[in-house]
């Protein structure tokens, strides 16, 4: 039996389950009466679906509260301890793998270092496999899947394919390669998009439907949310903010073009520009010593903050001011183009740089944006720290679980969500 919209009773029941499960997930400890008010469903529908969710072991009763003039109200919660998910951040300096419960509380973590310049797909897959072995995939809980945040463009299809010019990936069949090391359901998306979803669910993006999330690490990316949903464009490549042109004929970018924003604000570029300006490593490193990017960037920031004026200090301040200038102009362009409620700066380098540079970034963005939309845009730092990409990747199997009404995948779903 179908309604006029073509939905049958099974579709309607699944939709009701998803609606209530999502409310229970994001609003813990609610009663059946709360669900009736929040969802607009009938008392009978709520009662039937709640009974099903309890019988399926997805929802549990969690105490009672007094009601006015009636019986105590039974509180309901999702049984977050029964299910687990894994989130993976494929970065350019490491592969981070984290195992979470359904509420995305971290249970285990592994960081697998990556050698700069060696991003061969087989190397990345081996890193992910090592991380999965370290965090464990047989904990006794039901594992809903593995979410993976990657740099570049994720092409949806029967199996996810990744394009990332900056690390030399051209149509890499990442999902097919990962099938050699795991049978768990895979959910692959762009890292900036996964970071944005984590911040939307738990961090700085709460209650903001139109938001731009900026991911600044070794490279640069962005995720644009319109009406609460990622805007992906015609071929899923929307959000490549790092490859808009910041200066015509400017610095050579890793993608091969000249003048890309990434060539001025990515951590790799900030470090390179400091070395070019001084001909030396930042204070604390010898000339031949590289250090990891985070260590070097922190030392540049410390050099810039020194009271004693020296050529190195002046060079560090000039490089950081130029970085703030380019970030601010880039944000001003985003404000004019997308009119977001918030612009959230994240990524390990973004959080490191934007802390001390945020006043200057805000000033420059104001100077380069139209006054009215800028006055209604907040520029903030992400609240989830440098782990936001992995945590956001873990939201992908959670979102699938909620949207399906609590169906545990029996087979391996394929394809990207970006």
URDA-V614648 format. One line per field, one symbol per residue. burial: 1 if it has 9 or more other ideal C-beta (glycine too) atoms within 8 Angstrom, else 0. Layout:
BEGIN
burial = ???
END
This chain:
BEGIN
burial = 0000000000011111111111111010011101110110100011101101110001100000001000001111111101111111111110111111110101111111010000101011101111110110101010111111111111110011111111101001011011100101111111111111111111111001111111111111111111000110000110111111110001101110111111111111111011101100110010000010111111111111010000011111111111111111111111110101111111111111110011011111110110001100101111010011111111111111110111001001101111
END
